[in-house]
Amino acid sequence: MNDQDQKQLGKTLWNIADQLRGAMNADDFRDYMLSFLFLRYLSDNYETAAKKELGKDYPEWQELPAPGAKQDGSRMLPPLLAWYANNPDDITAFEKQMRRKVHYVIQPPHLWNSIANLARTQSGELLNTLQAGFKYIENESFESTFNGLFSEINLGSDKLGRKYEDRNTTLCRIIAEIAKGLAEFSSSIDALGDAYEYLIGQFAAGSGKKAGEFYTPQQISDILSAIVTLDSQEPA
């Protein structure tokens, strides 16, 4: 990603944040924005490895057998969801291989593409799915390394809405816009770092603080270091 793309990515994400945070203060919205950004990185890294592992058996997006299904992806079944549905007897062996090679597992409904698809279709199950996904990633995905990863965001907060339906609608809008804004940009670890750096500076300025007060949380720094280190090693 060149310098121009880095700047454009940062500006795109900041514009989304500025438009969508409403009455929520910058500190609170920052936690949601950066958590979703990190989920996207983990998901893309995982799906790239899954595609390599499954080879020709990795499916394309599949049209759902539902009235009004469209070819633009808005009513489509993401690849790993389709593979899990069609290969239930092979899931355990596949996840064992993924833990050995990419060092963590994310269930298909919790991957960024699946979450973004729920957001685009305004699914009433988005919030429940996101809560279940964060819990799984923290507790079961990567031994104890992901514990507390998403502890800074409260999906049940009244700042998202007083009722479940209101919070779900707010999250659908936020995630759909983030997914749309990120679609044309790289999901590499360098791009993630660039986006973090830009957003931290913008959120700091917006809240009247110095950028140094918004360092990337140590939890995320440690996880990124662990992933990079493990990815450089050959599987046992």
C-alpha positions in Angstrom: 0.0 0.0 0.0 1.6 3.3 -1.1 1.5 6.6 0.9 -1.5 7.9 -1.1 -3.5 4.8 -0.4 -2.6 4.9 3.3 -3.8 8.4 3.6 -7.0 7.7 1.7 -7.7 4.7 3.9 -7.3 6.7 7.0 -9.5 9.5 5.7 -12.2 7.1 4.5 -12.4 5.5 8.0 -12.3 8.8 9.8 -15.1 10.2 7.6 -17.2 7.1 8.4 -16.5 7.5 12.1 -17.3 11.2 12.0 -20.6 10.6 10.2 -21.8 7.7 12.3 -20.8 8.3 15.9 -23.7 10.7 16.5 -23.9 11.7 20.1 -21.3 9.1 21.1 -18.0 10.6 22.3 -14.8 10.0 20.3 -13.3 7.8 23.0 -16.2 5.3 23.0 -16.6 5.2 19.2 -12.9 4.7 18.8 -13.2 1.4 20.6 -15.9 0.1 18.3 -14.2 1.3 15.2 -10.8 -0.2 16.0 -12.3 -3.5 17.2 -14.2 -4.0 14.0 -11.0 -3.1 12.1 -9.1 -5.7 13.9 -11.8 -8.3 13.4 -11.5 -7.6 9.7 -7.8 -8.2 9.8 -8.1 -11.5 11.8 -10.9 -12.7 9.4 -9.1 -11.9 6.2 -5.9 -13.5 7.5 -7.9 -16.6 8.4 -9.9 -16.9 5.2 -6.7 -16.5 3.1 -5.2 -19.5 5.0 -8.5 -21.5 4.7 -8.5 -20.9 0.9 -5.0 -22.2 0.7 -5.8 -25.2 2.9 -8.9 -26.2 1.0 -7.6 -25.5 -2.5 -10.1 -26.4 -5.2 -12.6 -27.4 -2.5 -12.9 -23.8 -1.3 -16.3 -22.6 -2.5 -17.4 -19.4 -4.1 -20.1 -17.2 -2.5 -23.4 -19.2 -2.9 -26.8 -17.8 -3.5 -29.2 -18.4 -0.7 -32.4 -20.4 -1.6 -34.6 -17.5 -0.4 -37.0 -15.3 -2.3 -35.4 -12.1 -3.5 -31.9 -13.4 -3.4 -29.5 -11.2 -5.5 -26.3 -11.8 -7.3 -24.6 -8.8 -5.8 -23.7 -10.6 -2.6 -26.4 -9.0 -0.4 -28.2 -12.3 0.0 -25.4 -14.7 -0.5 -23.8 -17.4 1.7 -20.1 -16.7 2.5 -17.6 -19.4 1.3 -16.7 -20.9 4.6 -20.3 -21.0 5.8 -21.1 -22.9 2.7 -18.2 -25.3 3.2 -19.1 -26.0 6.8 -22.7 -26.7 5.8 -21.7 -29.1 3.0 -18.8 -30.9 4.9 -19.9 -31.4 8.6 -17.8 -34.5 9.0 -14.6 -32.7 8.0 -14.9 -29.7 10.2 -12.9 -31.1 13.2 -10.0 -32.1 11.0 -10.1 -28.8 9.2 -10.0 -26.7 12.4 -7.2 -28.8 13.7 -5.2 -28.0 10.6 -6.0 -24.3 10.9 -4.9 -24.2 14.5 -1.6 -25.8 13.4 -1.0 -23.6 10.4 -2.6 -20.2 11.1 -2.7 -20.7 14.9 -6.3 -19.7 15.6 -9.9 -20.5 14.5 -12.8 -18.2 13.8 -16.2 -19.8 13.3 -17.6 -18.9 9.8 -20.6 -16.9 11.2 -18.2 -14.7 13.1 -15.9 -13.9 10.2 -15.9 -10.3 9.0 -17.5 -11.1 5.7 -20.4 -12.9 7.4 -20.9 -10.1 9.9 -20.8 -7.5 7.2 -23.3 -9.5 5.2 -25.7 -9.5 8.1 -25.2 -5.7 8.4 -25.9 -5.1 4.7 -29.1 -7.1 5.0 -30.1 -5.4 8.3 -30.4 -8.8 9.9 -32.0 -8.8 13.4 -29.4 -11.4 14.4 -26.3 -9.2 13.9 -25.9 -8.2 17.5 -26.4 -11.7 18.9 -24.0 -13.1 16.3 -21.4 -10.4 17.0 -21.6 -11.0 20.8 -21.2 -14.8 20.3 -18.3 -14.2 17.9 -16.4 -11.9 20.3 -16.9 -14.4 23.1 -15.7 -17.4 21.0 -12.6 -15.5 19.7 -11.7 -14.4 23.2 -12.2 -17.7 24.9 -11.7 -20.5 22.4 -10.0 -19.2 19.3 -6.3 -18.9 20.2 -5.7 -20.6 23.6 -5.5 -17.7 26.1 -3.9 -15.2 23.8 -7.2 -13.5 22.8 -8.6 -13.2 26.3 -10.0 -9.7 26.8 -9.4 -8.7 23.2 -12.8 -7.0 22.8 -13.2 -6.0 26.4 -13.2 -2.3 25.6 -16.4 -2.3 23.7 -19.9 -2.8 25.2 -22.3 -4.2 22.7 -25.1 -3.8 25.2 -24.5 -0.1 25.8 -27.4 2.3 25.8 -25.1 4.6 23.7 -26.0 2.2 20.8 -29.7 2.3 21.7 -32.0 1.6 24.6 -33.5 -1.6 23.2 -31.9 -4.6 21.4 -33.5 -3.6 18.1 -32.1 -0.1 18.4 -28.6 -1.3 19.2 -28.8 -3.9 16.4 -29.9 -1.2 13.9 -27.1 1.1 14.9 -24.5 -1.7 14.6 -25.8 -2.7 11.2 -25.4 0.9 10.0 -21.9 1.3 11.4 -20.6 -2.1 10.2 -22.1 -1.8 6.7 -20.5 1.6 6.2 -17.1 0.3 7.5 -17.3 -2.7 5.2 -18.2 -0.5 2.2 -15.3 1.9 3.0 -12.7 -0.9 3.5 -13.7 -3.0 0.4 -11.2 -1.4 -1.9 -8.2 -1.4 0.5 -5.7 -4.0 1.5 -6.3 -6.1 4.6 -2.5 -6.6 5.3 -1.0 -6.1 8.7 0.7 -3.0 7.4 -2.6 -1.5 6.3 -4.1 -2.3 9.7 -1.2 -0.5 11.4 -1.6 2.5 9.1 -5.3 2.8 9.7 -4.8 2.4 13.5 -2.2 5.2 13.5 -4.3 7.6 11.5 -7.5 6.9 13.5 -5.7 7.2 16.8 -4.4 10.6 15.9 -7.8 11.8 14.7 -9.7 10.5 17.7 -7.1 12.1 20.0 -7.5 15.4 18.2 -11.3 15.1 18.4 -11.2 14.6 22.1 -8.7 17.3 22.9 -6.0 14.8 23.9 -2.5 14.1 22.6 -2.0 11.2 20.2 0.4 9.6 22.7 -2.6 9.0 25.0 -4.1 6.7 22.4 -1.4 4.1 21.9 -2.6 0.8 20.5 -3.8 -1.3 23.5 -1.0 -3.6 24.7 -3.4 -6.6 24.3 -3.6 -6.0 20.6 0.1 -5.3 20.2 0.9 -8.6 21.9 -1.5 -10.5 19.8 -0.2 -9.0 16.5 3.3 -9.8 17.6 2.3 -13.4 18.4 0.6 -13.9 15.1 3.5 -12.5 13.1 6.0 -14.6 15.0 3.9 -17.8 14.6 3.3 -17.1 10.9 7.1 -17.0 10.3 7.4 -20.5 11.7 6.9 -23.8 9.9 4.0 -25.9 11.2 5.1 -28.7 13.5 
